[in-house]
Amino acid sequence: AGKPVDRLDEEPPEDHPRYGEINAGLRSIFALAALPSCAQQGLMEELCKIGEVLKKDVTERDALNFMFADMAKISDEHL
C-alpha cells in the first residue's frame, strides 16, 4: 500500500503506527471464526475472551449479528 511495485520485496518496518489496529482487526477475524464452535460447545470463558478481542477491533465494522437460537448450551442468562 503506497509503495512502488519494485519496492514490495523490501523488509517491512519493525514498527508502524497502524500495526496495533491491523493486528486487532486480524484477531477479530479469527475470533469470529471460533465463535460458533465455542457457542455450540457452551465454552463461556472462551466466549468472554472473544468478546474482549472484538471490543479491541477498531476497524470500520458497523454491526455484528449473532443468532444463538439453535444452540442449546446458550441461554438468555449467558447473554
C-alpha positions as a LaTeX table, in Angstrom:
\begin{tabular}{lrrr}
\hline
Residue & $x$ (\AA) & $y$ (\AA) & $z$ (\AA) \\
\hline
Ala1 & 0.00 & 0.00 & 0.00 \\
Gly2 & 1.63 & 3.17 & $-1.19$ \\
Lys3 & 4.88 & 1.51 & $-2.32$ \\
Pro4 & 6.04 & 1.17 & $-5.90$ \\
Val5 & 5.97 & $-2.39$ & $-7.22$ \\
Asp6 & 9.77 & $-2.57$ & $-7.42$ \\
Arg7 & 9.99 & $-1.97$ & $-3.60$ \\
Leu8 & 7.47 & $-4.62$ & $-2.49$ \\
Asp9 & 10.18 & $-7.18$ & $-1.65$ \\
Glu10 & 11.86 & $-4.86$ & 0.87 \\
Glu11 & 11.77 & $-5.76$ & 4.55 \\
Pro12 & 8.75 & $-4.22$ & 6.28 \\
Pro13 & 9.37 & $-1.64$ & 9.01 \\
Glu14 & 9.81 & $-3.03$ & 12.55 \\
Asp15 & 7.17 & $-0.66$ & 13.87 \\
His16 & 4.30 & 1.29 & 12.38 \\
Pro17 & 1.51 & 3.38 & 13.93 \\
Arg18 & $-1.20$ & 1.16 & 12.39 \\
Tyr19 & 0.27 & $-2.25$ & 13.32 \\
Gly20 & $-1.83$ & $-2.39$ & 16.51 \\
Glu21 & $-5.01$ & $-1.56$ & 14.60 \\
Ile22 & $-4.29$ & $-4.12$ & 11.90 \\
Asn23 & $-3.42$ & $-6.83$ & 14.45 \\
Ala24 & $-6.65$ & $-6.19$ & 16.36 \\
Gly25 & $-8.61$ & $-6.49$ & 13.12 \\
Leu26 & $-6.91$ & $-9.78$ & 12.24 \\
Arg27 & $-7.51$ & $-11.16$ & 15.74 \\
Ser28 & $-11.18$ & $-10.31$ & 15.42 \\
Ile29 & $-11.44$ & $-12.26$ & 12.16 \\
Phe30 & $-10.12$ & $-15.40$ & 13.89 \\
Ala31 & $-12.27$ & $-14.74$ & 16.98 \\
Leu32 & $-15.41$ & $-14.51$ & 14.84 \\
Ala33 & $-14.45$ & $-17.77$ & 13.12 \\
Ala34 & $-14.12$ & $-19.51$ & 16.52 \\
Leu35 & $-17.30$ & $-18.03$ & 17.98 \\
Pro36 & $-19.89$ & $-20.51$ & 16.61 \\
Ser37 & $-17.90$ & $-23.54$ & 17.76 \\
Cys38 & $-17.37$ & $-22.08$ & 21.24 \\
Ala39 & $-21.07$ & $-21.22$ & 21.49 \\
Gln40 & $-22.19$ & $-24.68$ & 20.38 \\
Gln41 & $-19.95$ & $-26.27$ & 22.99 \\
Gly42 & $-21.04$ & $-23.85$ & 25.71 \\
Leu43 & $-17.50$ & $-22.58$ & 26.30 \\
Met44 & $-18.45$ & $-19.45$ & 28.22 \\
Glu45 & $-14.91$ & $-18.44$ & 29.23 \\
Glu46 & $-13.76$ & $-18.55$ & 25.61 \\
Leu47 & $-16.84$ & $-16.58$ & 24.51 \\
Cys48 & $-15.91$ & $-13.87$ & 27.01 \\
Lys49 & $-12.38$ & $-13.80$ & 25.58 \\
Ile50 & $-13.82$ & $-13.48$ & 22.09 \\
Gly51 & $-15.90$ & $-10.54$ & 23.30 \\
Glu52 & $-12.77$ & $-8.84$ & 24.63 \\
Val53 & $-10.98$ & $-9.37$ & 21.31 \\
Leu54 & $-13.93$ & $-7.89$ & 19.41 \\
Lys55 & $-14.00$ & $-4.82$ & 21.68 \\
Lys56 & $-10.41$ & $-4.02$ & 20.70 \\
Asp57 & $-11.16$ & $-4.15$ & 16.97 \\
Val58 & $-11.36$ & $-0.58$ & 15.68 \\
Thr59 & $-11.90$ & $-1.42$ & 12.03 \\
Glu60 & $-14.91$ & 0.03 & 10.28 \\
Arg61 & $-17.38$ & $-2.70$ & 11.26 \\
Asp62 & $-20.84$ & $-1.19$ & 11.69 \\
Ala63 & $-22.57$ & $-4.13$ & 13.38 \\
Leu64 & $-22.31$ & $-7.77$ & 14.40 \\
Asn65 & $-25.33$ & $-10.02$ & 14.35 \\
Phe66 & $-25.45$ & $-13.31$ & 16.21 \\
Met67 & $-28.13$ & $-15.98$ & 16.29 \\
Phe68 & $-27.95$ & $-18.45$ & 19.16 \\
Ala69 & $-31.44$ & $-19.92$ & 18.73 \\
Asp70 & $-30.26$ & $-23.43$ & 17.82 \\
Met71 & $-27.57$ & $-23.61$ & 20.48 \\
Ala72 & $-28.93$ & $-25.46$ & 23.49 \\
Lys73 & $-25.96$ & $-24.59$ & 25.72 \\
Ile74 & $-26.57$ & $-20.84$ & 25.34 \\
Ser75 & $-29.45$ & $-19.24$ & 27.21 \\
Asp76 & $-30.61$ & $-15.69$ & 27.87 \\
Glu77 & $-28.72$ & $-15.68$ & 31.16 \\
His78 & $-25.46$ & $-16.24$ & 29.29 \\
Leu79 & $-26.01$ & $-13.24$ & 27.09 \\
\hline
\end{tabular}
